Amino acid sequence: MPSSAALSSFPCAGPAARLHAARRSAGRVAGNPGGGRRRPFTVHAAKDKQEQLTGVTFKPFDEVAPVLASTTNAGSDPRASFARTKTFASECEAAINEQINIEYNVSYVYHAMSAFFDRDSVSLPGFAEYFRRNSLEEREHAQLIDLQNTRGGRVLLNSIVTPDTEYDHPEKGDALYAMELSLSLEKLNFDKLLHLWEVVDKHGDPQLTQYIEDMLQDQTEDIKKVADYVAQLRRVGKGHGVWQFDHELYEEEVRARATSV
């Protein structure tokens, strides 16, 4: 019931009007700006509005149920992965393991080539340092191991083939022959990476696709660099020019090492 003070604040109106105005004023004080009888507040379902605007309905608890079930089941098998997604197919996992093995094999060959040029009877320190760095780079490419674990795959390391130990050639000489072999290895690695890209692209995995594309870009640049070396060595022949080439190659490797630190 409105107070007498509220009624007396409307002296010019009749009794009924003053009573109605007093009720409206009391309603504003109580948090009902419209005064009078408070109407119930109705909330329209967001789903209906969303369907009208986009035609798409997101039901998080319904859609997460199968994912939750697969995560729960994975806990019962120690070999299962919690991080694996549906785009990471078994074929992708196998292709990554194959590429890891290729990178280790190429690294092993480069290591053998570095040891050959570091012999006292060969003594070409520029070539030795160049192939040693290449060996380390190929081993770093085997960081695909980290990618495999990140995506929920299982790393399977295969055997490594024993490389040759002699790289001299009766016609081309050791320097040109080794560099042509290096160019062949880089091209082969590019083809293997391209095959890996085709596998992951077929299964529609954008993260893996982007990762392999970055590796392909680096591989393309490596091929161009080695191709330049092959062209230059074919010009210098097998004599004093090889020694000069080795000297410049060594200085370049030293500069590259200094800038990478």
Salt bridges, closest charged atoms under 4 A:
ASP77 OD1 - ARG79 NE 3.59
GLU91 OE1 - LYS202 NZ 3.02
GLU91 OE1 - HIS203 NE2 2.82
GLU93 OE1 - ARG84 NH2 2.94
GLU103 OE1 - HIS141 ND1 3.43
GLU129 OE1 - ARG132 NH1 2.73
GLU129 OE2 - ARG257 NH2 2.87
GLU137 OE2 - ARG133 NH1 2.67
GLU138 OE1 - HIS141 ND1 3.35
GLU166 OE2 - ARG119 NH2 2.91
GLU180 OE1 - LYS172 NZ 2.60
GLU180 OE2 - ARG234 NH2 2.88
ASP205 OD2 - ARG151 NH2 2.78
ASP228 OD2 - LYS224 NZ 2.77
GLU251 OE2 - HIS247 NE2 3.13
GLU252 OE2 - LYS225 NZ 3.88
GLU253 OE1 - ARG133 NE 2.46
